[in-house]
Amino acid sequence: MFMFDKATTKFISLLEAFKQDQRGVTAIEYAVIAVAVAAVVIAVFGVGDNPLQGALENAISDVSTQIDTQSTP
């Protein structure tokens, strides 16, 4: 019977320590933030005709053209 009491006490102690541990909570919070960021990126740069995507592509194309023009001797 003594061994059962000792095991029960140890189990309850481990359960209390697990309940107080906050490390997993932080990982879950980061995962939720990552999903939110991914949703925003998909909403902004998603599939289809997107004005922001077109503006960025035009700006990159203009910069590339300017670099090519300036580097040509």
ChimeraX attribute file (.defattr): number of C-alpha atoms within 10 A of each C-alpha:
attribute: neighborCount
match mode: 1-to-1
recipient: residues
	/A:1	6
	/A:2	7
	/A:3	8
	/A:4	9
	/A:5	10
	/A:6	11
	/A:7	12
	/A:8	12
	/A:9	12
	/A:10	12
	/A:11	12
	/A:12	12
	/A:13	12
	/A:14	12
	/A:15	12
	/A:16	11
	/A:17	10
	/A:18	11
	/A:19	9
	/A:20	9
	/A:21	10
	/A:22	9
	/A:23	9
	/A:24	8
	/A:25	10
	/A:26	10
	/A:27	11
	/A:28	11
	/A:29	10
	/A:30	11
	/A:31	12
	/A:32	12
	/A:33	12
	/A:34	12
	/A:35	11
	/A:36	12
	/A:37	12
	/A:38	12
	/A:39	13
	/A:40	12
	/A:41	11
	/A:42	11
	/A:43	11
	/A:44	13
	/A:45	15
	/A:46	12
	/A:47	9
	/A:48	7
	/A:49	9
	/A:50	12
	/A:51	11
	/A:52	11
	/A:53	15
	/A:54	12
	/A:55	11
	/A:56	11
	/A:57	12
	/A:58	12
	/A:59	12
	/A:60	12
	/A:61	12
	/A:62	12
	/A:63	12
	/A:64	12
	/A:65	12
	/A:66	11
	/A:67	11
	/A:68	11
	/A:69	10
	/A:70	9
	/A:71	8
	/A:72	6
	/A:73	5
